[in-house]
Amino acid sequence: EVRLAESGGGSVQSGGSLRLSCEISGFLYSSYCLGWFRQLPEKEREGVAVLGTDGDTRYATSVKGRFTISRDSATNNLFLQMNNLTPEDTGKYFCRWRVGLAGCTPESLGPDRNLPNAWGPGTQVDVSS
């Protein structure tokens, strides 16, 4: 069973930066997609950034150029570097894993697709103006 645990959330002023971490444990399979999602106040959960085992990364338009997804191959941990944060980035951020590379995009990683998958419990990010 794959388990995900996010950390690094907190409060920051507009223009500031945060680095989220996702500790990953369990058997991941050889091909999979990792990603970050967020749930903004009164909105649906949305994909932010994804990283496949093929090394391909993709970002939501709203964060492109400000957020960077990366991974530590030695520990399998996943990171999200968030720069130039705005109050519109306030929300709960979740780590995501799903087997396979099909649909490894911020728009398509959410659904289970009847594949092994996992969500972390989330970490809160608050950006004040």
LOLO-837021 format. One record per residue (C-alpha): residue number from 1; residue in one letter; chain; x, y, z. Coordinates in steps of 0.25 Angstrom, whole numbers, plus 5000, padded with zeros to 4 digits. Example, Ala and Ser with C-alpha at 12.3 -4.5 7.8 and 13.67 -1.06 7.14 Angstrom:
BEGIN
<torlum n="1" res="A" chain="A" x="5049" y="4982" z="5031"/>
<torlum n="2" res="S" chain="A" x="5055" y="4996" z="5029"/>
//
This chain:
BEGIN
<torlum n="1" res="E" chain="A" x="5000" y="5000" z="5000"/>
<torlum n="2" res="V" chain="A" x="5005" y="5014" z="4996"/>
<torlum n="3" res="R" chain="A" x="5005" y="5024" z="5006"/>
<torlum n="4" res="L" chain="A" x="5007" y="5039" z="5004"/>
<torlum n="5" res="A" chain="A" x="5009" y="5050" z="5015"/>
<torlum n="6" res="E" chain="A" x="5010" y="5065" z="5011"/>
<torlum n="7" res="S" chain="A" x="5018" y="5075" z="5019"/>
<torlum n="8" res="G" chain="A" x="5023" y="5089" z="5018"/>
<torlum n="9" res="G" chain="A" x="5010" y="5097" z="5017"/>
<torlum n="10" res="G" chain="A" x="5008" y="5110" z="5025"/>
<torlum n="11" res="S" chain="A" x="5005" y="5124" z="5025"/>
<torlum n="12" res="V" chain="A" x="5013" y="5134" z="5016"/>
<torlum n="13" res="Q" chain="A" x="5011" y="5148" z="5010"/>
<torlum n="14" res="S" chain="A" x="5008" y="5151" z="4996"/>
<torlum n="15" res="G" chain="A" x="5020" y="5150" z="4987"/>
<torlum n="16" res="G" chain="A" x="5026" y="5140" z="4997"/>
<torlum n="17" res="S" chain="A" x="5030" y="5125" z="4995"/>
<torlum n="18" res="L" chain="A" x="5028" y="5112" z="5001"/>
<torlum n="19" res="R" chain="A" x="5033" y="5098" z="4998"/>
<torlum n="20" res="L" chain="A" x="5024" y="5086" z="5000"/>
<torlum n="21" res="S" chain="A" x="5029" y="5072" z="5002"/>
<torlum n="22" res="C" chain="A" x="5022" y="5059" z="5000"/>
<torlum n="23" res="E" chain="A" x="5028" y="5047" z="5007"/>
<torlum n="24" res="I" chain="A" x="5025" y="5034" z="4999"/>
<torlum n="25" res="S" chain="A" x="5025" y="5020" z="5005"/>
<torlum n="26" res="G" chain="A" x="5021" y="5006" z="4999"/>
<torlum n="27" res="F" chain="A" x="5022" y="4999" z="4986"/>
<torlum n="28" res="L" chain="A" x="5021" y="5009" z="4975"/>
<torlum n="29" res="Y" chain="A" x="5021" y="5000" z="4962"/>
<torlum n="30" res="S" chain="A" x="5031" y="5003" z="4951"/>
<torlum n="31" res="S" chain="A" x="5022" y="5013" z="4943"/>
<torlum n="32" res="Y" chain="A" x="5014" y="5024" z="4950"/>
<torlum n="33" res="C" chain="A" x="5010" y="5038" z="4951"/>
<torlum n="34" res="L" chain="A" x="5012" y="5047" z="4963"/>
<torlum n="35" res="G" chain="A" x="5005" y="5060" z="4965"/>
<torlum n="36" res="W" chain="A" x="5001" y="5072" z="4974"/>
<torlum n="37" res="F" chain="A" x="4986" y="5076" z="4975"/>
<torlum n="38" res="R" chain="A" x="4979" y="5087" z="4983"/>
<torlum n="39" res="Q" chain="A" x="4966" y="5091" z="4988"/>
<torlum n="40" res="L" chain="A" x="4963" y="5105" z="4988"/>
<torlum n="41" res="P" chain="A" x="4952" y="5111" z="4997"/>
<torlum n="42" res="E" chain="A" x="4938" y="5108" z="4991"/>
<torlum n="43" res="K" chain="A" x="4944" y="5101" z="4979"/>
<torlum n="44" res="E" chain="A" x="4947" y="5087" z="4973"/>
<torlum n="45" res="R" chain="A" x="4960" y="5080" z="4975"/>
<torlum n="46" res="E" chain="A" x="4969" y="5084" z="4964"/>
<torlum n="47" res="G" chain="A" x="4982" y="5078" z="4958"/>
<torlum n="48" res="V" chain="A" x="4994" y="5087" z="4960"/>
<torlum n="49" res="A" chain="A" x="5006" y="5080" z="4955"/>
<torlum n="50" res="V" chain="A" x="5010" y="5066" z="4951"/>
<torlum n="51" res="L" chain="A" x="5022" y="5058" z="4949"/>
<torlum n="52" res="G" chain="A" x="5023" y="5044" z="4942"/>
<torlum n="53" res="T" chain="A" x="5033" y="5033" z="4943"/>
<torlum n="54" res="D" chain="A" x="5037" y="5037" z="4929"/>
<torlum n="55" res="G" chain="A" x="5042" y="5051" z="4934"/>
<torlum n="56" res="D" chain="A" x="5031" y="5059" z="4927"/>
<torlum n="57" res="T" chain="A" x="5025" y="5070" z="4936"/>
<torlum n="58" res="R" chain="A" x="5013" y="5078" z="4933"/>
<torlum n="59" res="Y" chain="A" x="5006" y="5090" z="4940"/>
<torlum n="60" res="A" chain="A" x="4993" y="5096" z="4942"/>
<torlum n="61" res="T" chain="A" x="4993" y="5110" z="4934"/>
<torlum n="62" res="S" chain="A" x="4990" y="5117" z="4947"/>
<torlum n="63" res="V" chain="A" x="5003" y="5113" z="4953"/>
<torlum n="64" res="K" chain="A" x="5012" y="5112" z="4941"/>
<torlum n="65" res="G" chain="A" x="5025" y="5119" z="4943"/>
<torlum n="66" res="R" chain="A" x="5023" y="5121" z="4958"/>
<torlum n="67" res="F" chain="A" x="5023" y="5106" z="4963"/>
<torlum n="68" res="T" chain="A" x="5033" y="5095" z="4960"/>
<torlum n="69" res="I" chain="A" x="5030" y="5080" z="4963"/>
<torlum n="70" res="S" chain="A" x="5042" y="5071" z="4966"/>
<torlum n="71" res="R" chain="A" x="5046" y="5058" z="4972"/>
<torlum n="72" res="D" chain="A" x="5058" y="5053" z="4980"/>
<torlum n="73" res="S" chain="A" x="5061" y="5039" z="4973"/>
<torlum n="74" res="A" chain="A" x="5068" y="5034" z="4985"/>
<torlum n="75" res="T" chain="A" x="5056" y="5036" z="4995"/>
<torlum n="76" res="N" chain="A" x="5045" y="5036" z="4985"/>
<torlum n="77" res="N" chain="A" x="5040" y="5049" z="4992"/>
<torlum n="78" res="L" chain="A" x="5032" y="5059" z="4984"/>
<torlum n="79" res="F" chain="A" x="5034" y="5074" z="4985"/>
<torlum n="80" res="L" chain="A" x="5026" y="5086" z="4980"/>
<torlum n="81" res="Q" chain="A" x="5034" y="5099" z="4980"/>
<torlum n="82" res="M" chain="A" x="5024" y="5111" z="4980"/>
<torlum n="83" res="N" chain="A" x="5029" y="5125" z="4977"/>
<torlum n="84" res="N" chain="A" x="5022" y="5138" z="4976"/>
<torlum n="85" res="L" chain="A" x="5010" y="5133" z="4983"/>
<torlum n="86" res="T" chain="A" x="4997" y="5141" z="4983"/>
<torlum n="87" res="P" chain="A" x="4985" y="5140" z="4992"/>
<torlum n="88" res="E" chain="A" x="4978" y="5133" z="4981"/>
<torlum n="89" res="D" chain="A" x="4988" y="5121" z="4984"/>
<torlum n="90" res="T" chain="A" x="4982" y="5119" z="4998"/>
<torlum n="91" res="G" chain="A" x="4976" y="5105" z="5000"/>
<torlum n="92" res="K" chain="A" x="4979" y="5091" z="5004"/>
<torlum n="93" res="Y" chain="A" x="4990" y="5084" z="4996"/>
<torlum n="94" res="F" chain="A" x="4990" y="5069" z="4993"/>
<torlum n="95" res="C" chain="A" x="5000" y="5059" z="4988"/>
<torlum n="96" res="R" chain="A" x="4995" y="5049" z="4978"/>
<torlum n="97" res="W" chain="A" x="5000" y="5036" z="4972"/>
<torlum n="98" res="R" chain="A" x="4994" y="5027" z="4962"/>
<torlum n="99" res="V" chain="A" x="5000" y="5015" z="4954"/>
<torlum n="100" res="G" chain="A" x="5003" y="5017" z="4939"/>
<torlum n="101" res="L" chain="A" x="5006" y="5029" z="4930"/>
<torlum n="102" res="A" chain="A" x="4993" y="5030" z="4923"/>
<torlum n="103" res="G" chain="A" x="4986" y="5043" z="4927"/>
<torlum n="104" res="C" chain="A" x="4998" y="5048" z="4934"/>
<torlum n="105" res="T" chain="A" x="4993" y="5062" z="4934"/>
<torlum n="106" res="P" chain="A" x="4988" y="5072" z="4944"/>
<torlum n="107" res="E" chain="A" x="4974" y="5071" z="4937"/>
<torlum n="108" res="S" chain="A" x="4974" y="5055" z="4937"/>
<torlum n="109" res="L" chain="A" x="4982" y="5050" z="4949"/>
<torlum n="110" res="G" chain="A" x="4970" y="5052" z="4959"/>
<torlum n="111" res="P" chain="A" x="4961" y="5040" z="4955"/>
<torlum n="112" res="D" chain="A" x="4964" y="5026" z="4960"/>
<torlum n="113" res="R" chain="A" x="4962" y="5020" z="4946"/>
<torlum n="114" res="N" chain="A" x="4962" y="5006" z="4954"/>
<torlum n="115" res="L" chain="A" x="4977" y="5007" z="4956"/>
<torlum n="116" res="P" chain="A" x="4985" y="5006" z="4969"/>
<torlum n="117" res="N" chain="A" x="4985" y="5020" z="4974"/>
<torlum n="118" res="A" chain="A" x="4987" y="5029" z="4987"/>
<torlum n="119" res="W" chain="A" x="4984" y="5043" z="4992"/>
<torlum n="120" res="G" chain="A" x="4991" y="5049" z="5004"/>
<torlum n="121" res="P" chain="A" x="4983" y="5056" z="5015"/>
<torlum n="122" res="G" chain="A" x="4988" y="5070" z="5010"/>
<torlum n="123" res="T" chain="A" x="4995" y="5082" z="5016"/>
<torlum n="124" res="Q" chain="A" x="4989" y="5096" z="5017"/>
<torlum n="125" res="V" chain="A" x="4995" y="5108" z="5010"/>
<torlum n="126" res="D" chain="A" x="4990" y="5122" z="5014"/>
<torlum n="127" res="V" chain="A" x="4995" y="5134" z="5006"/>
<torlum n="128" res="S" chain="A" x="4992" y="5148" z="5012"/>
<torlum n="129" res="S" chain="A" x="4992" y="5161" z="5004"/>
//
